[in-house]
């Protein structure tokens, strides 16, 4: 499917999507750190930068800890990722200890920067909600005051024929709602 925009937007937004097919090839450290470097520049309330990224590279001693967090359906394809990442946000402000009501929102901005950087570099960057959040917090030593937000699988593009048959059928960029379905002037509409 060719994605079409209603309004003039930069092509990077249209081109970014979340494939599952990855080759299993390693990503070098400089490329991986470029992704986190892009996340660094996200906006945040009071410049708090509440995001934290915990990662495991394939073949590392901690890979299985991260892989075992995934739901079985995600394990089917994420086994070919080069890197698995758990995204965490700090729930209060460092400067005064008060609750940060935008910690998840701000961390989402950092995730999007990472995803767009990966897309620009020709990498697969796929966010996931299908994993054990409580086990992630426990197994990765995430303390109170931090919230597990999501996981990411990162890798080099692979052949979709290596995916399970049901996933091959959906391995293409998806369409989006029309802008008028989620933007309202003056008052909320459902």
C-alpha positions as CSV (number, residue, x, y, z in Angstrom):
1,X,0.0,0.0,0.0
2,X,1.2,3.5,-0.8
3,X,0.7,5.9,2.0
4,X,-0.9,9.2,1.0
5,X,-1.0,12.3,3.1
6,X,-3.8,14.8,3.3
7,X,-1.5,17.7,4.1
8,X,2.1,18.5,3.3
9,X,4.4,16.7,5.8
10,X,8.0,15.7,5.7
11,X,8.5,12.3,4.0
12,X,10.2,10.8,7.0
13,X,6.9,10.7,8.9
14,X,5.2,8.9,6.0
15,X,8.1,6.5,5.5
16,X,8.4,5.4,9.1
17,X,6.5,2.2,10.0
18,X,7.0,-0.8,12.2
19,X,8.1,-3.9,10.2
20,X,8.8,-7.2,12.0
21,X,11.1,-8.8,9.4
22,X,14.7,-8.5,10.6
23,X,17.9,-10.2,9.3
24,X,19.5,-11.0,12.7
25,X,22.7,-9.1,11.7
26,X,24.4,-7.1,14.4
27,X,24.1,-3.3,14.5
28,X,27.4,-1.6,15.4
29,X,27.6,0.4,18.6
30,X,27.9,3.8,16.8
31,X,24.6,3.2,15.0
32,X,22.9,2.1,18.2
33,X,24.2,5.1,20.1
34,X,22.9,7.4,17.3
35,X,19.4,6.1,18.0
36,X,19.8,7.0,21.7
37,X,21.5,10.3,20.7
38,X,18.3,11.2,18.7
39,X,16.2,10.4,21.7
40,X,18.3,12.8,23.8
41,X,17.0,15.8,21.9
42,X,13.3,15.2,22.6
43,X,11.4,18.0,24.4
44,X,10.3,17.5,28.0
45,X,8.6,19.4,30.8
46,X,11.2,21.5,32.7
47,X,13.8,19.8,30.5
48,X,13.5,16.8,32.9
49,X,14.3,14.2,30.3
50,X,12.6,11.4,32.2
51,X,13.3,8.7,29.7
52,X,15.6,5.8,30.4
53,X,16.6,3.1,27.9
54,X,17.9,-0.3,29.0
55,X,19.1,-2.5,26.2
56,X,20.5,-6.0,25.4
57,X,22.4,-6.9,22.2
58,X,21.9,-10.3,20.7
59,X,24.6,-12.7,21.8
60,X,25.1,-10.8,25.0
61,X,24.9,-12.4,28.4
62,X,21.6,-10.5,29.1
63,X,19.8,-11.1,25.8
64,X,17.7,-14.0,27.2
65,X,16.6,-11.9,30.2
66,X,15.1,-9.4,27.7
67,X,13.8,-11.9,25.2
68,X,12.0,-13.9,28.0
69,X,10.0,-10.8,28.8
70,X,8.3,-10.8,25.4
71,X,4.9,-12.3,24.8
72,X,5.1,-15.5,22.7
73,X,3.7,-13.8,19.6
74,X,6.5,-11.2,19.7
75,X,9.1,-13.8,20.4
76,X,8.3,-15.4,17.0
77,X,9.7,-12.4,15.1
78,X,11.8,-10.5,17.6
79,X,14.2,-13.4,17.8
80,X,15.9,-11.9,14.7
81,X,16.3,-8.4,16.3
82,X,19.9,-7.2,16.9
83,X,18.9,-5.3,20.1
84,X,16.0,-5.3,22.5
85,X,15.3,-2.2,24.5
86,X,13.0,-1.5,27.5
87,X,11.8,2.1,27.8
88,X,11.4,3.5,31.3
89,X,10.3,6.9,32.5
90,X,11.0,8.6,35.8
91,X,7.7,9.6,37.4
92,X,8.9,12.6,39.4
93,X,11.0,15.6,38.8
94,X,14.7,15.3,39.9
95,X,14.8,19.0,40.8
96,X,12.1,19.0,43.4
97,X,10.7,15.4,43.8
98,X,7.2,16.4,42.8
99,X,5.2,14.2,40.5
100,X,5.8,14.7,36.8
101,X,2.4,14.5,35.1
102,X,4.0,14.4,31.6
103,X,6.7,11.7,32.2
104,X,5.0,9.2,29.8
105,X,4.2,11.9,27.2
106,X,7.8,13.2,27.3
107,X,9.2,9.7,27.1
108,X,7.0,9.0,24.1
109,X,8.6,12.0,22.4
110,X,12.0,10.5,23.0
111,X,10.8,7.1,21.6
112,X,9.5,8.8,18.5
113,X,12.9,10.6,17.9
114,X,14.6,7.2,18.2
115,X,12.1,5.6,15.8
116,X,12.5,8.4,13.2
117,X,16.3,8.2,13.5
118,X,16.2,4.5,13.0
119,X,13.9,4.9,9.9
120,X,16.3,7.5,8.5
121,X,19.2,5.0,8.9
122,X,17.3,2.2,7.2
123,X,16.8,0.2,10.4
124,X,13.8,-1.7,11.7
125,X,12.6,-0.1,14.9
126,X,9.4,-1.7,16.2
127,X,7.8,-0.7,19.5
128,X,5.9,-3.3,21.5
129,X,3.4,-3.5,24.4
130,X,3.3,-7.3,24.4
131,X,5.6,-8.2,27.2
132,X,5.6,-8.7,31.0
133,X,5.9,-5.2,32.6
134,X,6.2,-6.4,36.2
135,X,8.8,-9.0,35.3
136,X,10.8,-6.3,33.4
137,X,10.8,-4.0,36.4
138,X,12.0,-6.9,38.7
139,X,14.5,-8.6,36.3
140,X,16.1,-5.3,35.2
141,X,16.3,-3.7,38.6
142,X,14.0,-0.8,37.9
143,X,13.4,1.0,41.2
144,X,10.2,2.6,42.5
145,X,9.6,6.0,41.0
146,X,10.1,4.7,37.5
147,X,7.5,3.3,35.1
148,X,8.0,0.6,32.5
149,X,6.6,2.1,29.3
150,X,7.3,-0.2,26.3
151,X,9.9,-2.4,24.6
152,X,11.6,-1.9,21.2
153,X,13.1,-4.4,18.8
154,X,15.8,-3.0,16.6
155,X,17.5,-4.6,13.7
156,X,18.5,-4.6,10.0
157,X,15.7,-5.2,7.6
158,X,15.1,-8.9,6.8
159,X,13.1,-11.0,4.4
160,X,9.4,-11.2,5.3
161,X,9.3,-14.8,4.1
162,X,11.1,-15.7,7.3
163,X,8.1,-14.5,9.3
164,X,5.2,-16.8,10.4
165,X,2.6,-17.0,7.6
166,X,0.0,-14.9,9.5
167,X,2.6,-12.1,10.0
168,X,3.7,-12.1,6.4
169,X,0.2,-11.0,5.3
170,X,0.4,-7.9,7.5
171,X,4.0,-7.0,6.9
172,X,3.4,-3.6,5.1
173,X,2.9,0.0,6.2
174,X,-0.5,0.6,7.6
175,X,-2.8,3.5,6.8
176,X,-3.8,6.2,9.2
177,X,-7.0,7.9,10.3
178,X,-8.0,11.1,8.6
179,X,-6.9,14.2,10.5
180,X,-10.5,15.2,10.9
181,X,-11.1,12.0,13.0
182,X,-8.7,13.1,15.8
183,X,-8.5,16.9,15.6
184,X,-11.4,19.0,16.9
185,X,-11.7,22.7,17.1
186,X,-13.2,24.1,20.4
187,X,-14.7,20.9,21.9
188,X,-14.0,17.1,22.0
189,X,-16.0,14.9,19.7
190,X,-16.0,11.1,19.6
